[in-house]
Amino acid sequence: MVLSEKMKDRIEMAAAALLIGAAVVGSGAMAQRDRDPAYQQAREAGLIGEKTDGYLGFVSSPSPAVKALVDDLNIKRKAKYTEEALVNGATVEEMAFRTGCRLIKERTAPGEMYQAPDKSWKTRDASQPLVDVRCP
């Protein structure tokens, strides 16, 4: 069986998408287990939380150290969203929003802060968090 160049390109792109997807899922699980202690402490203290746009936000005025930590994490998130957007034929904002939905629904723990669709900060409890109606 002879594959055309176009078919080879499609197969290579599909394989790359699967590998990146697996890396994203794996890195997300690892990040949850191996959170930076300063980041974990800021989340537990309610200083920062997950925003609807896929980035971390400040619930209250941050210290310079917390601001630097969150800025660094948000830069890394944007880089990951950019990679995912290229693979999935989406915009960076679409990938960030989808991930924001997932992070709020699946990764926030009771007691942690998240941003509701109206942009107010909520404390996660045992019930389902409030998410944008556009969330998958």
C-alpha positions in Angstrom: 0.0 0.0 0.0 1.5 3.3 -1.1 0.5 6.4 0.9 0.4 9.8 -0.7 2.3 12.7 0.9 -0.9 14.3 2.0 -2.0 11.1 3.8 1.4 10.8 5.4 1.2 14.4 6.6 -2.3 13.7 8.1 -1.1 10.6 9.9 2.0 12.4 11.3 -0.3 15.3 12.5 -2.7 12.9 14.1 0.1 11.1 15.9 1.6 14.4 17.1 -1.8 15.5 18.4 -2.2 12.2 20.3 1.3 12.6 21.8 0.7 16.2 22.8 -2.7 15.3 24.2 -1.2 12.5 26.3 1.6 14.8 27.5 -1.0 17.5 28.5 -3.2 15.0 30.4 -0.1 13.5 32.1 1.4 16.8 33.0 -1.9 18.0 34.4 -2.2 15.0 36.7 1.5 15.3 37.7 1.1 19.1 38.3 -1.8 18.3 40.6 0.2 15.9 42.7 3.5 17.8 42.6 2.3 21.4 43.1 4.9 23.9 44.1 4.5 24.4 47.9 4.2 28.2 47.5 1.5 27.7 44.9 -0.4 25.1 47.0 -0.2 27.4 50.0 -1.6 30.4 48.0 -4.5 28.3 46.7 -5.3 26.8 50.1 -5.1 30.3 51.7 -7.7 31.6 49.1 -5.2 34.1 47.7 -5.5 32.8 44.1 -7.9 30.8 42.1 -8.9 29.4 38.7 -10.4 32.0 36.4 -12.9 31.3 33.7 -10.4 32.2 31.0 -8.0 29.4 31.9 -5.6 31.4 33.8 -4.9 31.9 37.5 -6.2 35.1 39.1 -5.8 37.0 42.4 -8.7 36.9 44.8 -7.0 39.6 46.9 -4.0 41.8 46.4 -1.0 39.5 46.1 2.4 39.8 47.6 5.3 40.3 45.1 6.2 36.6 45.5 2.7 35.3 44.8 2.3 37.7 41.9 5.6 36.5 40.4 4.6 32.8 40.9 1.2 33.3 39.3 2.7 35.4 36.4 5.2 32.6 35.7 2.5 29.9 35.8 0.2 31.9 33.5 3.0 32.4 31.0 3.5 28.6 31.0 -0.2 28.0 30.6 -0.4 30.4 27.6 2.5 28.5 26.0 0.6 25.2 26.5 -2.6 26.7 25.1 -0.7 28.0 22.1 0.6 24.5 21.4 -2.8 23.0 21.8 -4.4 25.6 19.6 -2.0 24.9 16.7 -2.6 21.1 17.0 -6.4 21.5 17.2 -7.0 24.3 14.7 -8.4 26.5 17.4 -7.5 29.9 18.9 -5.5 30.3 22.0 -8.5 31.9 23.7 -10.7 28.9 22.8 -8.1 26.4 24.2 -7.7 28.5 27.4 -11.5 28.7 27.9 -12.0 25.0 27.4 -9.1 24.3 29.8 -10.5 26.8 32.3 -13.8 25.0 32.3 -12.1 21.7 33.0 -9.8 23.1 35.7 -12.7 24.6 37.5 -14.9 21.5 37.3 -12.2 18.8 37.8 -9.2 20.3 39.5 -10.4 22.7 42.1 -10.7 21.1 45.5 -13.2 22.0 48.3 -12.0 25.2 50.0 -10.2 26.5 46.9 -11.3 29.6 45.0 -12.6 29.8 41.4 -14.2 32.4 39.3 -17.9 32.1 38.6 -19.4 33.1 35.2 -20.3 36.5 36.6 -16.6 37.0 37.4 -17.2 36.9 41.2 -14.9 34.6 43.3 -16.5 31.6 44.9 -15.2 29.0 47.3 -15.5 25.5 46.0 -17.5 23.2 48.2 -18.7 19.6 47.7 -21.3 20.6 45.0 -20.6 21.2 41.3 -19.0 24.7 40.8 -20.8 27.3 38.8 -19.4 27.3 35.2 -20.1 29.2 32.0 -23.0 27.7 30.0 -20.6 27.3 27.1 -18.4 24.9 29.0 -18.4 21.4 27.6 
